[in-house]
Structure formats: C-alpha cells, structure tokens
C-alpha cells in the first residue's frame, strides 16, 4: 500500500496542478497500478483542488479506468461490426469458458482480465483480439488456449 | 535547423528524394501499421533489419505506413537499383527468409509478387521513373494500374500512406509536404484561405458533411483573441479505421492541415484528440510533432512569420460519445465526456469557453492538397454536392478487406465487386452497412447507389466516417440491429432520458425477438419508440440511434416477421433459433470437431461419420469453424 501511495505521488508530480490533467493522471495510474485506488481519487482531488466526487465521476465514466485491480494481462475481444459479423461473440464465449469468468472480470489467478471492446480498428483482419499490446487477427476459437498459455508463460518468466 | 525559406524545403526535398530513389543497394520497405504488425510485419522487419545490419553494403531497409491492402499484410516492397518497385503480399518472416535466399540466387520469387510500380507519381504531378528499362521477368508482373483493386481508386488523403516513413519528416517534405503551409503563410490572407476551402466544396469527413470552409469562417468571425482548433481522431465507429491508418502512415498531412486551418481561423493552439485504442498512431503523432517543432513548423513564429501555433495530444479514455464535439471538448477539459445542448456552438463557445473549430482527421489531411493544387482541382472530383474523394474501410464478408480511396460518386457495386472482388464466402451479397451505429444497412436492390452525402441519406443511411461492412446471406439483419443497439446502450452517456432509457427498452424488445419470443405488436412498438428517441435526444448519438433499426425494418422487414411469427432466423445466426448437426455424407470422421468440442457433444470413432448430441451442444460453433469438409451445418429451426 505504501508503495502505491509512492507511485501515486510520483505520477502526480509529473503534472501541473490543473483540472485539465485529471484524465492523463488517471491514465498513467491505470497503466502503472492496473486500477485506480481510493487513495488516488482523494490525492488527485487534493492536488488539483477539485472535489473527490468529480474525480470519482471521471474514473467511473470512462471505460479505460477500473476501480478494481485488473489482471496482469488485458484481453480485449473486439466486438466491432466487422468482428461481430465474423463471429466475435463465439470468441468471447470461448474466453469466458477457458478463464471461467464473465466479461469485465479478472481470472482467479490474477493473470487475465477479459474485456469486450468496441472496435480496435483492425477490421480487415476480423475477428480480432488484443492481448496487452499484441493484436491477433482472423482468430479462431481453436487458437485461444495456446494464446493464453503463451501469456501465462510470459508472466512466469517475469517472476523468475 | 529552422526552415524559413522555400529554398530550405527544396533542399531537404532534393536531398531526401536522392536518398530514397537513387539507390545503389537492394531496398526493402516494410508496411508496419497496426494491420501489418498484427500479421507479423514486426518479425519480418526485425529479420530484414538484421540482414541489413550484417550486410550494410548490400541491403537497406525502411518502414512505411499502410498501403491499404490489409488482407495481404504483411506487405513488403522491394526495389533493386534501376528497377521497378515490386510488392510482396503475405510476407511473413518465413517467406522473407526464403525470399532473401532466392534473391541471392537471382530469383525474385515472381509468384509472390502482387504488382509492380514503374513510376513514382507525386501529388504535384511530378514523376520519377524507377526503371530505365523493364526486364522480361518484371514484364510478366502485373502493374499497379492493371490491378483491379486499384482501378477507380484515387489517392488524395492517402497520398503518402505506404510510400513514406511516417517517422521521417524529411520524407513527407520530399513528397511535397509543407508546401501548402508555405503558400498560405507567404502568399495568402486568412480570408483568402477560407475562400479557397469554400470554393473546393470540401465537406466534413467525420460524418455529417458540413461545409468545412463555412465552419472555419464561423470561428474566424467569432469574437475573442484566443481561439482553438481540434482534430477529432476519436474514430469510434466500429468497422472504421481510415483515420488510424492516416495517423499511422502520414501524420504530417494532418499537422500541416491543422497549421493551415489555424492560420485561416486565427487560432494559436490546437489539440489532437486520439482514442487510446490507437497506441501506434499516438506514438507516431508525438514523433511528428517533435520533428515539426525542430524545423520551426510548429511553435513561435512559424517559418519566421508572425504566425504562432502549437499542438497538444489529448488521449481518449474509451468513450464512444466523445466523438460528439461537445463531449470531446468536455473530455479535453478533464470532465466526463457528456454532450451539452447547442447553441452555443463550439465556434462561439468551445474549449475552455473560447471559439473552437473541430474537424476530423480526414478533413484536415485534405487541406494541404487543396491549397497546393488549388480548389479547382479538388472540386473537379466527385459529384455535384460531394467533392473530392472518400476513404472507406471495406470490411466484413468481402474477399479483399482493405482501405480504399475513391472519388465521391463511386457506386457500391463498383466498391464491392471491382475493388472488393465480391464475397469472401460462398454466400451471396445481402447488404452493406455504412455510417457506424448512426448509419444504416443498404440492401442488394440499391447496389447501384452512388456514395455521396445526399444519396446515402436518401436511402436512410449516412456517409458517416467511412466504414463499409459487407454482409452476406449468413448475416441476420435482426441480429445486426441488436448488435448496434447493444453498442449504443453501453455507450450512451446517460445524460438524457430518451437515449438512456429508450435504447435500453428497444434493446429488450429486439433481444426478445432474437430469442424467438417476439410478439406481433413489437414492430410497431419499435417504430414508435424510434421516432420518440430521434426527436427527443440531446445529441447525435441518441438522435441517430434508431437508424440501424429503422433501415433494417425498412429493407428487411420479412426477417423480423420470420423471427416473430415463425420463430425462425432465416440466416441461421440467432443462437436460440439454430441447431448444429453433422452431415453424415460429408463427414470424413477426421475427429477435429471432436477435439475442439468443449462439452463432448460430438463423438464417434476415426474415419466414421460423427454424432452430435443436441442435448449437450452449447452452440459455440467451434466445430463449424474447424470443419474442413463443410460437414457441420448450423440450421435454422422453428421453435415449438
């Protein structure tokens, strides 16, 4: 927790005390901590001199922010129109079964958060998913277990 | 170095053109936009970079943006000294390794080449001959001009995409960049610039099609000394990625357009609002802005004149409604992205309460060409009321999924069949969806419709930002309508009731219909609600939200009726109304479906037709997806 406060303070120090900075601050926080802790909402409000309720309203309005910690790897299943007509829903269902979670949830081992997104702009390769920074196109359900395996192995490698 | 005179531009241009075209080594250019990277362009690029690092006297490698042929990614072009440029498709790392080996043996692997380019043509009509003499082997390769998927295309917005390295400002300058900026700053008054844009007939490419010059004049005339301009790069329409491609492939075209606009309007500060889903576009924009600053093209006293302008990037945080201009402004200000009623329009009171002009990426990217080549050139292209070209992302169930840029007035039929080469699967064309969630579905009967703002509106659709999603007989139109409603329900900001609650209720009804539980009066109820939501919603999101329902009801009413009256989904898409089965005569007993079935519903020994236990089947479609023999059928059933 102390470490979190340290990270929050460090991120706050990068920005001017200007209400306009609230979204960029939250974006950096989300990227570093994978969620927006309660302390952060209060510290941001104090620093930018705006009510905490305002920070909270922004943190809950935008899809990019989460008040709960997200998994180590973010799975984005694209549900844009092109992906939809090419069977993206079946992919989403497959991920749900494989990870035993619902959309928006994090797997019990904390590895993956599953999110449906509205178009990542890679429509020519539909159906498409993105795991962290990597995009997978013309995906079939069959490939999903090996993709999950690859990312699990990545996490293990990091821990060594 | 600061650029101050036209001669400075000319020197950079000449030097860079020599570097790019007077080559003495084998040169590879790898298309490394998001589509390319998703198919392995990154690995191909690393391999080629290593090759050139090991043999610097023999090979050079550069990166370019997206040429538009997304279905053939990774695309790599190759040029040997004094030869035409040839383009390879599907060049993953394995093929790249083989290609290099073959090249060493003198074989260019002609069978992998998509087309050749003999002349590099520039927007100012200059040409560079790439090959003095075309060898017999090269002659056997189709030229770009002869390739169907380029016929009828015309590149203004995408003029440099796939041709220059987007991270090298010098290459943009070499291809005629920043000449338009010079022209306006040194030769034209702001009013002359606005008149020129008005005369060109350019209309906003974000979707609504408002005349750009007129929009600029509102902000110019607004009172106040502090004014802003914004580039709307919050490309949220599902199925559309033109703006991403322009930002990733040619960011300076947008920056130059904004500089010209800022000068005309009298703004000294600008924002580019990009969605967070486009990390590569953001990275390349940041590099482009930095390079433009170093040359004195952005910042104080641009090109040594009294005009000052600087740009900031504002990153979206995942909210579709932020594509609406007042919501976008709120988001930049650090507020929840909720729209507000207009008037006052942003031209009077926009960002931080100051007069603000917002245009979309594609609109800005057109500006430098209009200035450099004149409004007459631009207005000679297109139809009576829709001038210039339009970039579309042609996706869905079409063979060639790609980005195209065509003159306004091109027909849907030309787009789907000539450029797109028809359907991707064995099913027939059914409809094309335009304009994202605010748009509509245009049926087969209207396939000769010309794409311009008025014609699309008359069909109940809209131009929108340019996503064209092709649908075939295996697409259920009720399901498509449900999809859009679901999208809009989750993206409605919740501020006004008609949109927040109305869409939710419509979705409930349509969901029921797709479950086979529709009632006779549902269609009338949907139509009545659609009218109410259209009339009473606060912003464009709600006002256009019923469009997908209304156009599918207009053109595909029988599909709704079939779901409601007969509890049957004719396209066999709605899961509650289909059933999977194995076709015994076609099944070879390969067991692929057995291995992927998550519920062990499919059983049977190898080499014998398998059985599918319907009571265990969860209709995930995994078997259908892997079967190579078309032996799995997903049939429409009639609910008891």
HADDOCK unambig.tbl for C-alpha pairs under 7 A between the chains (distance, minus, plus):
assign (segid A and resid 19 and name CA) (segid B and resid 334 and name CA) 6.15 0.50 0.50
assign (segid A and resid 20 and name CA) (segid B and resid 332 and name CA) 6.81 0.50 0.50
assign (segid A and resid 20 and name CA) (segid B and resid 333 and name CA) 4.89 0.50 0.50
assign (segid A and resid 20 and name CA) (segid B and resid 334 and name CA) 4.40 0.50 0.50
assign (segid A and resid 21 and name CA) (segid B and resid 334 and name CA) 6.40 0.50 0.50
assign (segid A and resid 22 and name CA) (segid B and resid 334 and name CA) 5.64 0.50 0.50
assign (segid A and resid 23 and name CA) (segid B and resid 334 and name CA) 5.76 0.50 0.50
assign (segid A and resid 57 and name CA) (segid B and resid 336 and name CA) 6.97 0.50 0.50
assign (segid A and resid 58 and name CA) (segid B and resid 335 and name CA) 6.46 0.50 0.50
assign (segid A and resid 58 and name CA) (segid B and resid 336 and name CA) 5.16 0.50 0.50
assign (segid A and resid 61 and name CA) (segid B and resid 336 and name CA) 6.11 0.50 0.50
assign (segid A and resid 62 and name CA) (segid B and resid 317 and name CA) 5.59 0.50 0.50
assign (segid A and resid 62 and name CA) (segid B and resid 318 and name CA) 5.62 0.50 0.50
assign (segid A and resid 62 and name CA) (segid B and resid 319 and name CA) 5.79 0.50 0.50
assign (segid A and resid 63 and name CA) (segid B and resid 317 and name CA) 6.45 0.50 0.50
assign (segid A and resid 63 and name CA) (segid B and resid 318 and name CA) 4.93 0.50 0.50
assign (segid A and resid 63 and name CA) (segid B and resid 319 and name CA) 6.38 0.50 0.50
assign (segid A and resid 64 and name CA) (segid B and resid 317 and name CA) 5.05 0.50 0.50
assign (segid A and resid 64 and name CA) (segid B and resid 318 and name CA) 5.35 0.50 0.50
assign (segid A and resid 80 and name CA) (segid B and resid 238 and name CA) 4.47 0.50 0.50
assign (segid A and resid 80 and name CA) (segid B and resid 239 and name CA) 5.82 0.50 0.50
assign (segid A and resid 81 and name CA) (segid B and resid 238 and name CA) 5.40 0.50 0.50
assign (segid A and resid 81 and name CA) (segid B and resid 239 and name CA) 5.33 0.50 0.50
assign (segid A and resid 82 and name CA) (segid B and resid 239 and name CA) 5.44 0.50 0.50
assign (segid A and resid 82 and name CA) (segid B and resid 395 and name CA) 6.18 0.50 0.50
assign (segid A and resid 82 and name CA) (segid B and resid 396 and name CA) 4.76 0.50 0.50
assign (segid A and resid 82 and name CA) (segid B and resid 469 and name CA) 6.15 0.50 0.50
assign (segid A and resid 85 and name CA) (segid B and resid 396 and name CA) 6.74 0.50 0.50
assign (segid A and resid 85 and name CA) (segid B and resid 475 and name CA) 6.52 0.50 0.50
assign (segid A and resid 90 and name CA) (segid B and resid 620 and name CA) 5.87 0.50 0.50
assign (segid A and resid 90 and name CA) (segid B and resid 621 and name CA) 6.89 0.50 0.50
assign (segid A and resid 118 and name CA) (segid B and resid 238 and name CA) 6.21 0.50 0.50
assign (segid A and resid 119 and name CA) (segid B and resid 238 and name CA) 4.91 0.50 0.50
assign (segid A and resid 119 and name CA) (segid B and resid 239 and name CA) 6.69 0.50 0.50
assign (segid A and resid 120 and name CA) (segid B and resid 277 and name CA) 5.95 0.50 0.50
assign (segid A and resid 121 and name CA) (segid B and resid 239 and name CA) 6.75 0.50 0.50
assign (segid A and resid 121 and name CA) (segid B and resid 240 and name CA) 6.20 0.50 0.50
assign (segid A and resid 121 and name CA) (segid B and resid 241 and name CA) 4.74 0.50 0.50
assign (segid A and resid 122 and name CA) (segid B and resid 35 and name CA) 5.93 0.50 0.50
assign (segid A and resid 122 and name CA) (segid B and resid 241 and name CA) 6.89 0.50 0.50
assign (segid A and resid 123 and name CA) (segid B and resid 239 and name CA) 5.67 0.50 0.50
assign (segid A and resid 123 and name CA) (segid B and resid 395 and name CA) 6.20 0.50 0.50
assign (segid A and resid 124 and name CA) (segid B and resid 70 and name CA) 5.95 0.50 0.50
assign (segid A and resid 124 and name CA) (segid B and resid 71 and name CA) 6.24 0.50 0.50
assign (segid A and resid 124 and name CA) (segid B and resid 395 and name CA) 5.49 0.50 0.50
assign (segid A and resid 124 and name CA) (segid B and resid 401 and name CA) 4.88 0.50 0.50
assign (segid A and resid 124 and name CA) (segid B and resid 402 and name CA) 5.88 0.50 0.50
assign (segid A and resid 125 and name CA) (segid B and resid 71 and name CA) 6.92 0.50 0.50
assign (segid A and resid 135 and name CA) (segid B and resid 38 and name CA) 4.92 0.50 0.50
assign (segid A and resid 136 and name CA) (segid B and resid 38 and name CA) 5.68 0.50 0.50
assign (segid A and resid 137 and name CA) (segid B and resid 38 and name CA) 6.31 0.50 0.50
assign (segid A and resid 137 and name CA) (segid B and resid 39 and name CA) 6.89 0.50 0.50
assign (segid A and resid 141 and name CA) (segid B and resid 622 and name CA) 6.34 0.50 0.50
assign (segid A and resid 142 and name CA) (segid B and resid 596 and name CA) 6.78 0.50 0.50
